[in-house]
Amino acid sequence: MRHGPIPGARGRVRPLTLLGDTVLREPCREVTGFGPELAGLVEDLFATMYAARGVGLAANQIGVPLRVFVYDCPDDEDVRHLGHVVNPRLAETDGVVVRGPEGCLSLPGLEAGTERYDHAVVEGFTADGEPVTVHGTGFFARCLQHECDHLEGRLYVDHLTGWRRRRVERQAARADWSRREPAGRSRQ
């Protein structure tokens, strides 16, 4: 039985920012106000992530340059991890470096083998301002590193080199979504 509200149930689905939008390439600002506006942003992030069928979403992916991300992601043992982190800091990455498939809601339909550590620890706060530490292994560790990268203005393609990077860049240039006007920034 589920206790508490379903994340995103009160949120609204917002348009995703796509590769080429400047908000994806700039480091995000620290959150300074913990209140209803932040709680609403977290709800909107969950609603948008679920609508896009993702496993994680950073605030700049909906045009809001604040240090917040949400996740609903399994690890390699298929254990579900659900939550959000405000002002996250990637405190630790270690273990084996694994090249695995990685995609991004801001580069829809594209994927590339990307190297990530198989263990990650993120420290930050909840939307209520409570400290939180999130440990991830396997695919969930990949998700945590991916979302922290977003908040620093980095994308998974920045970890690629050689033919892998060139292939993703060519695919992105040919994608229908790459020919549209970039979305404007949210005023939050």
Backbone hydrogen bonds, N-H to C=O, Kabsch-Sander energy under -0.5 kcal/mol:
donor,donor_aa,acceptor,acceptor_aa,energy
9,A,6,I,-2.1
11,G,8,G,-1.0
17,T,61,Q,-3.1
19,L,106,S,-2.5
21,D,18,L,-2.5
24,L,21,D,-1.7
25,R,22,T,-1.7
26,E,23,V,-0.5
28,C,151,L,-2.8
29,R,65,P,-3.0
34,F,32,T,-0.6
35,G,33,G,-0.8
39,A,35,G,-2.3
40,G,36,P,-2.3
41,L,37,E,-1.9
42,V,38,L,-2.4
43,E,39,A,-2.1
44,D,40,G,-2.5
45,L,41,L,-2.5
46,F,42,V,-2.3
47,A,43,E,-2.6
48,T,44,D,-2.6
49,M,45,L,-2.7
50,Y,46,F,-2.7
51,A,47,A,-2.2
52,A,48,T,-1.9
53,R,50,Y,-1.0
54,G,49,M,-2.6
57,L,70,V,-2.0
59,A,68,V,-2.6
61,Q,58,A,-1.8
62,I,59,A,-1.9
63,G,60,N,-1.3
64,V,59,A,-2.2
66,L,64,V,-2.1
67,R,29,R,-2.3
68,V,66,L,-1.8
69,F,85,V,-2.0
70,V,57,L,-2.3
71,Y,83,G,-2.6
72,D,55,V,-2.2
73,C,81,H,-2.5
75,D,79,V,-1.5
78,D,75,D,-1.8
81,H,73,C,-2.0
83,G,71,Y,-2.4
85,V,69,F,-2.5
86,V,125,F,-3.2
87,N,67,R,-3.6
89,R,123,E,-2.4
91,A,89,R,-1.3
91,A,121,V,-1.6
92,E,121,V,-1.6
94,D,119,H,-1.8
98,V,96,V,-0.6
98,V,116,R,-3.2
100,G,98,V,-0.7
100,G,114,T,-2.2
102,E,112,A,-1.5
104,C,110,L,-0.5
107,L,104,C,-1.8
110,L,107,L,-1.9
112,A,102,E,-2.0
114,T,100,G,-3.0
114,T,112,A,-0.6
116,R,98,V,-2.1
118,D,96,V,-1.6
119,H,94,D,-0.9
120,A,136,G,-2.5
121,V,92,E,-2.5
122,V,134,V,-2.7
123,E,89,R,-2.6
124,G,132,V,-2.5
125,F,86,V,-2.0
126,T,130,E,-2.4
129,G,126,T,-2.0
132,V,124,G,-2.4
134,V,122,V,-3.1
136,G,120,A,-3.0
138,G,118,D,-2.0
140,F,137,T,-1.3
141,A,137,T,-0.7
142,R,138,G,-1.8
143,C,139,F,-2.2
144,L,140,F,-2.4
145,Q,141,A,-2.2
146,H,142,R,-2.5
147,E,143,C,-2.6
148,C,144,L,-2.2
149,D,145,Q,-2.2
150,H,146,H,-1.8
151,L,147,E,-1.5
152,E,148,C,-0.7
152,E,149,D,-1.5
153,G,150,H,-1.8
154,R,149,D,-2.5
158,D,155,L,-1.9
159,H,156,Y,-1.9
160,L,157,V,-1.2
164,R,161,T,-1.0
165,R,161,T,-1.0
166,R,162,G,-2.2
167,R,163,W,-2.5
168,V,164,R,-2.0
169,E,165,R,-2.6
170,R,166,R,-2.4
171,Q,167,R,-2.5
172,A,168,V,-2.7
173,A,169,E,-2.2
174,R,170,R,-1.5
175,A,171,Q,-1.0
175,A,172,A,-0.6
178,S,175,A,-1.0
179,R,176,D,-1.3
180,R,177,W,-1.0
186,S,63,G,-2.0
